[in-house]
Amino acid sequence: MVFKSPFVLGLIPFVLLLLIWIKAKGRQAYFRFPSSRLVDRLPATWKIRFQFLPDLIRLLVVLLFLIALAGPRVVLQETVHKAEGIDIVLAIDISSSMLAEDFMINGQRKNRLEIVKEVVKEFIQQRQHDRIGLVAFAALAYTAVPLTTDYSWLEQNLERLEIGLIKDGTAVGSAIASSVSRLESSDAKSKIIILLTDGVSNAGQVDPISAARAAEAYRIKIYTIGAGTKGFVPFPAKDVFGRKVYQRVKIDMDEEVLKKIAQLTGGEFFLATNTESLREVYKEIDKLEKTKIEERGFVQYQELFGAALAVALVLLLAEILLSRTVLLKVP
């Protein structure tokens, strides 16, 4: 139990001592007998034994009034706590190479983008206090979602990402530059970009290394993920009858550039060649990026001053009744 105005409790001893002193100094009515022998042998009745009771109750009433004035309360819920929160931009490649179906989930072949969306959604669901943004890129880069804590809206826009929305190509430098523009004005203690691609940077007017140096200047860490198996991969196509068939297509990945980007900014490079390894990559990043912050909240209380007042009033009523009836003093 805590008190809203605890200084009032410090007044209790002085107030009670004052009341006792006033009671002791007060003049009481009495009968004068010519000799005490007339009353010495009279037995002490229960009324005489309990004559102190109204005074004691009166002191208790004053004590309870002072406690009520101090504002007693019980903490029901404490929401001021230490939390973990950073600013994150997820940069996802949606170029045509992401159509390759070398990943599987639940025994079924899926293209790289479908698997990435599933895994990224799981990553989002693991975060609780972070602001997360989403950048999609192919030959160009655009902000699909600015930094937000509305994870439901973020997931909806993640689901809307489709291959073919942007001119085909892989502009890694533009993706980094667009992500940096989302984070440069952030005052978060930790700012990161998680960039996922399966190809070689072949589009855009921004060099990937130059963009990484700009991120470094803003103290933005970049984790790079190379998604996909090396060499020839199954790529979907249509035969003359419109049926889905697979062609063996070689898709190159520039691991050296991705490693250099991560190294320049203090991040790490990861290679994910299947669904499980991709999950592990995002889990590893989730573990690495935890920054302690203090989240402002509020405290819910149950006020007890009403209960203290109610008990005081009941005792006051009892004192009045006792003083006017069974413990009435005459004179």
Secondary structure in CASP SS format (residue, H / E / C, confidence):
PFRMAT SS
TARGET T0000
AUTHOR 0000-0000-0000
METHOD secondary structure of the structure
MODEL  1
M C 1.00
V E 1.00
F E 1.00
K C 1.00
S C 1.00
P H 1.00
F H 1.00
V H 1.00
L H 1.00
G H 1.00
L H 1.00
I H 1.00
P H 1.00
F H 1.00
V H 1.00
L H 1.00
L H 1.00
L H 1.00
L H 1.00
I H 1.00
W H 1.00
I H 1.00
K H 1.00
A H 1.00
K H 1.00
G C 1.00
R C 1.00
Q C 1.00
A C 1.00
Y C 1.00
F C 1.00
R C 1.00
F C 1.00
P C 1.00
S C 1.00
S C 1.00
R H 1.00
L H 1.00
V H 1.00
D H 1.00
R C 1.00
L C 1.00
P C 1.00
A C 1.00
T C 1.00
W H 1.00
K H 1.00
I H 1.00
R H 1.00
F C 1.00
Q C 1.00
F C 1.00
L H 1.00
P H 1.00
D H 1.00
L H 1.00
I H 1.00
R H 1.00
L H 1.00
L H 1.00
V H 1.00
V H 1.00
L H 1.00
L H 1.00
F H 1.00
L H 1.00
I H 1.00
A H 1.00
L H 1.00
A H 1.00
G C 1.00
P E 1.00
R E 1.00
V E 1.00
V E 1.00
L E 1.00
Q E 1.00
E E 1.00
T C 1.00
V C 1.00
H E 1.00
K E 1.00
A E 1.00
E E 1.00
G C 1.00
I C 1.00
D E 1.00
I E 1.00
V E 1.00
L E 1.00
A E 1.00
I E 1.00
D E 1.00
I C 1.00
S C 1.00
S H 1.00
S H 1.00
M H 1.00
L H 1.00
A C 1.00
E C 1.00
D C 1.00
F E 1.00
M E 1.00
I E 1.00
N C 1.00
G C 1.00
Q E 1.00
R E 1.00
K E 1.00
N C 1.00
R H 1.00
L H 1.00
E H 1.00
I H 1.00
V H 1.00
K H 1.00
E H 1.00
V H 1.00
V H 1.00
K H 1.00
E H 1.00
F H 1.00
I H 1.00
Q H 1.00
Q H 1.00
R C 1.00
Q C 1.00
H C 1.00
D C 1.00
R E 1.00
I E 1.00
G E 1.00
L E 1.00
V E 1.00
A E 1.00
F E 1.00
A C 1.00
A C 1.00
L C 1.00
A E 1.00
Y E 1.00
T E 1.00
A E 1.00
V E 1.00
P E 1.00
L E 1.00
T E 1.00
T C 1.00
D C 1.00
Y H 1.00
S H 1.00
W H 1.00
L H 1.00
E H 1.00
Q H 1.00
N H 1.00
L H 1.00
E H 1.00
R C 1.00
L C 1.00
E C 1.00
I C 1.00
G C 1.00
L C 1.00
I C 1.00
K C 1.00
D C 1.00
G C 1.00
T C 1.00
A C 1.00
V H 1.00
G H 1.00
S H 1.00
A H 1.00
I H 1.00
A H 1.00
S H 1.00
S H 1.00
V H 1.00
S H 1.00
R H 1.00
L H 1.00
E C 1.00
S C 1.00
S C 1.00
D C 1.00
A C 1.00
K C 1.00
S C 1.00
K E 1.00
I E 1.00
I E 1.00
I E 1.00
L E 1.00
L E 1.00
T E 1.00
D C 1.00
G C 1.00
V C 1.00
S C 1.00
N C 1.00
A C 1.00
G C 1.00
Q C 1.00
V C 1.00
D C 1.00
P H 1.00
I H 1.00
S H 1.00
A H 1.00
A H 1.00
R H 1.00
A H 1.00
A H 1.00
E H 1.00
A H 1.00
Y C 1.00
R C 1.00
I E 1.00
K E 1.00
I E 1.00
Y E 1.00
T E 1.00
I E 1.00
G E 1.00
A E 1.00
G C 1.00
T C 1.00
K C 1.00
G C 1.00
F E 1.00
V E 1.00
P E 1.00
F E 1.00
P E 1.00
A E 1.00
K E 1.00
D C 1.00
V C 1.00
F C 1.00
G C 1.00
R C 1.00
K E 1.00
V E 1.00
Y E 1.00
Q E 1.00
R E 1.00
V E 1.00
K E 1.00
I C 1.00
D C 1.00
M C 1.00
D C 1.00
E H 1.00
E H 1.00
V H 1.00
L H 1.00
K H 1.00
K H 1.00
I H 1.00
A H 1.00
Q H 1.00
L H 1.00
T H 1.00
G C 1.00
G C 1.00
E C 1.00
F E 1.00
F E 1.00
L E 1.00
A E 1.00
T C 1.00
N C 1.00
T H 1.00
E H 1.00
S H 1.00
L H 1.00
R H 1.00
E H 1.00
V H 1.00
Y H 1.00
K H 1.00
E H 1.00
I H 1.00
D H 1.00
K H 1.00
L H 1.00
E C 1.00
K C 1.00
T C 1.00
K E 1.00
I E 1.00
E E 1.00
E E 1.00
R C 1.00
G C 1.00
F C 1.00
V E 1.00
Q E 1.00
Y E 1.00
Q E 1.00
E E 1.00
L C 1.00
F H 1.00
G H 1.00
A H 1.00
A H 1.00
L H 1.00
A H 1.00
V H 1.00
A H 1.00
L H 1.00
V H 1.00
L H 1.00
L H 1.00
L H 1.00
A H 1.00
E H 1.00
I H 1.00
L H 1.00
L H 1.00
S H 1.00
R H 1.00
T C 1.00
V C 1.00
L C 1.00
L C 1.00
K C 1.00
V C 1.00
P C 1.00
END
